[in-house]
């Protein structure tokens, strides 16, 4: 039997796949996916040339659905591309392929981990991962220019997983990104700002390149 491609069971070592997970895959995870891609383009020019692939799915994903209109507005605010997005339900194969799973909430994290596939060491809430990344000395990670972004990203996930039991959230709610589904655009924008702020140190740590000013 040939194992599916991906890190969980049999890794493709020239790519690093980031999977963002929320509930419906029409609000939070599409925003996070497209803001991640946008930030990677700012730093790398073409993230695919560095081997980074960014996707999203939902634990109750609206399969085939477009993202919410307010999510598109938020992405436009950041200059990020919302075109071509299609909602997906989270499947085993998505978790198997992912090198890093970033979820909106602790419940989503628990659902991903419960699917198995050795997902525990590479699944975090977005804000949890941000907190852990901030505590990692970048000098301890491989230099992306010498060893490649993929090697640096893998080392970052291992380092974050090792810190998890030692660096706890100040409150349970600190690791949550709340669902804006059905909310007015003002709440969507506040969620977009929250996601963007959480992603900035993560993308910097992944790539070794700070955001352009």
Phi, psi and omega in degrees: 000132179268126180289148177298152178295149176135171187284323189300320183242308179218104192286145165266111194275001177261001178228159175227118188252123178256129180242121176262134185232131169225205184274294186269348185058039175229352181234279188293310184290326173296319178299315183293318178302309186286329174291325176296313179301316181299315180294323179293321177297319178302323185268323188250348187084292176230105182299331180295330179292336176271355178091010182266130179236130184240128182224177173208163178198168181234143179296331169236051191300139176277085186305124177082000184277151171285163174289160178300145181302321180293330175294321177297320179297316179300315180297321177298323177303324182268358183075019181268156186269123179258358189289148172077008182285139176224127181295149180224145170276138181295125179240162177307318185297329178294318180290319180301318184282338190285137173270334179213125176248123179243121186251160179287324185223169177294326178297317177298318179301314180297321180294319178296313183296325181293343179285347178088217178062030180054037187282343188302320185280353181233018180239126182219158163287155181304312184290327175298314181296321177301314181299317181292318181299322180298336183270355183267129177288117181303333181293343180275354182263154176302145176286119183299329182288332182265316186254351178098152181295323182299314179296320178297315181298317179297319179295324179297317179296318178298318181294320179294318179298323180291331182275343194305316183286349185256340186236089187271158179291145178297326174219160179299324184286345184296339182261011185254142165246115188281153188282121178269005185307125179082358182273164178291166184300329180299321179288321176303317181295322179293324176293319177300317178298318180299314180295315181300317180294324178288326183286328188305307179293333179292312181293323176298315180293322180296318189261338187077013181236125178286160178297138176293147180253000000 
